[in-house]
Amino acid sequence: MSFSKRDFLSIDDVSRKDMDSIFRIARRFESVARAKDKTRVLEGKILANLFFEPSTRTRMSFESAIQRLGGGFIDLGMVEATSLAKGETFEDTIRVIDNYVDLLVIRHSQEGKPKQAAAIASAPVINAGDGTNEHPTQAVLDLYTIFREKGKIDGLNVTFLGDCKHARSFKSLALGLTRFNNVRVKFVSPPGLEMHQGIINELQRRGLEVEQSSDVRSAVADADVLRVVRVMKERFSDQDEYERLRSSYVVDLKLLTHCKKDMIILHGLPRIDELATEVDSTPHAVYFKQVFYGLCTRMALLYMILKRR
């Protein structure tokens, strides 16, 4: 199925064949991104970044990606400076901006808002994160990072460490891993921040081998990939509970003495205190490479959705 003009709202919108195509095109765009060059393959195309929730990497990588491909973008900016502050509805905002652009990238604190926008807009919509639901382009760049750094995804042990309850990127990545063969997954979290049982059940239904644990040392011992996330302050209504849990686990040099020599560490960033800066200089750290791979995969997605037939 062609990606042209398609919405991308969930990682389930991407088949294994689609994933292979994204990886192939992202690899082709690596040289452009690395040289800080640009092409003209999307000249004349305009993207709208509609971020109703804070972002650095996702927002700016989409802006960079469309410009590297020869297109342009408009940005919603601070919500307080838009007509939404005057009482305009989300739906009317989407209807208006849909007239200006060829694609909408939407992040929102409420689950389902990108899907709601897709039902209104004539232009395709990309979900850049909706509440605790999904973050599908983050999952794609995580998978591409694993593929580029490990040479494969099939047969790997992937450990998720941190706030499994609130991390939409964890949900999307875990579902994305079901596209591959013989992958084993461990979710490691402090009590109260475990992955939702419904997601565990779905992963198992799709054939993924899943474990849950609170013991970080044993969990990383057999990991090929360690995907880390911070405890998410913005998802807590009780800030005392956040402070109690925020430093439950710390990935540092001491912990790394228990892991495989070729284990890689991914992190969507920003980090707070769950990932020590001393880890940055180790061969395990690929989270800044991950940012580069994210640019390449988003270039690939934009190209596949917006390219002329």
RATACOR-V955140 format. One record per backbone hydrogen bond with DSSP energy under -1.0 kcal/mol. CO is the residue of the C=O (numbers start at 1). NH is the residue of the N-H. If there is no record, write none. Layout:
co=CO nh=NH
co=CO nh=NH
This chain:
co=3 nh=6
co=8 nh=127
co=10 nh=13
co=11 nh=14
co=15 nh=19
co=16 nh=20
co=17 nh=21
co=18 nh=22
co=19 nh=23
co=20 nh=24
co=21 nh=25
co=22 nh=26
co=23 nh=27
co=24 nh=28
co=25 nh=29
co=29 nh=33
co=30 nh=34
co=31 nh=35
co=32 nh=37
co=40 nh=43
co=42 nh=45
co=45 nh=72
co=46 nh=102
co=47 nh=74
co=48 nh=105
co=49 nh=76
co=50 nh=107
co=56 nh=60
co=57 nh=61
co=58 nh=62
co=59 nh=63
co=60 nh=64
co=61 nh=65
co=62 nh=66
co=63 nh=67
co=64 nh=68
co=65 nh=69
co=66 nh=71
co=67 nh=70
co=68 nh=39
co=69 nh=42
co=72 nh=47
co=74 nh=49
co=78 nh=81
co=79 nh=82
co=82 nh=85
co=83 nh=88
co=84 nh=87
co=89 nh=93
co=90 nh=94
co=91 nh=95
co=92 nh=96
co=93 nh=97
co=94 nh=98
co=96 nh=99
co=97 nh=100
co=103 nh=48
co=104 nh=126
co=105 nh=50
co=106 nh=128
co=107 nh=52
co=108 nh=131
co=110 nh=113
co=112 nh=116
co=113 nh=117
co=114 nh=118
co=115 nh=119
co=117 nh=120
co=117 nh=121
co=124 nh=104
co=125 nh=8
co=126 nh=106
co=129 nh=108
co=130 nh=133
co=134 nh=130
co=135 nh=139
co=136 nh=140
co=137 nh=141
co=138 nh=142
co=139 nh=143
co=140 nh=144
co=141 nh=145
co=142 nh=146
co=143 nh=147
co=144 nh=148
co=145 nh=149
co=146 nh=150
co=147 nh=151
co=153 nh=156
co=156 nh=184
co=157 nh=224
co=157 nh=225
co=158 nh=186
co=159 nh=227
co=160 nh=188
co=161 nh=229
co=162 nh=164
co=163 nh=167
co=166 nh=168
co=167 nh=171
co=168 nh=172
co=169 nh=173
co=170 nh=174
co=171 nh=175
co=172 nh=176
co=173 nh=177
co=176 nh=179
co=177 nh=180
co=181 nh=155
co=183 nh=209
co=184 nh=158
co=185 nh=211
co=186 nh=160
co=187 nh=213
co=188 nh=162
co=190 nh=193
co=193 nh=165
co=196 nh=200
co=197 nh=201
co=198 nh=202
co=199 nh=203
co=200 nh=204
co=201 nh=205
co=202 nh=206
co=203 nh=208
co=204 nh=207
co=209 nh=185
co=211 nh=187
co=213 nh=189
co=215 nh=219
co=216 nh=220
co=220 nh=223
co=224 nh=264
co=225 nh=159
co=226 nh=266
co=227 nh=161
co=231 nh=233
co=232 nh=235
co=233 nh=236
co=238 nh=242
co=239 nh=243
co=240 nh=244
co=241 nh=245
co=242 nh=246
co=245 nh=248
co=251 nh=276
co=252 nh=256
co=254 nh=257
co=255 nh=258
co=256 nh=259
co=260 nh=263
co=264 nh=226
co=265 nh=286
co=266 nh=228
co=274 nh=251
co=276 nh=279
co=277 nh=280
co=279 nh=282
co=282 nh=285
co=284 nh=265
co=286 nh=290
co=288 nh=292
co=289 nh=293
co=290 nh=294
co=291 nh=295
co=292 nh=296
co=293 nh=297
co=294 nh=298
co=295 nh=299
co=296 nh=300
co=297 nh=301
co=298 nh=302
co=299 nh=303
co=300 nh=304
co=301 nh=305
co=302 nh=306
co=303 nh=307
co=305 nh=5
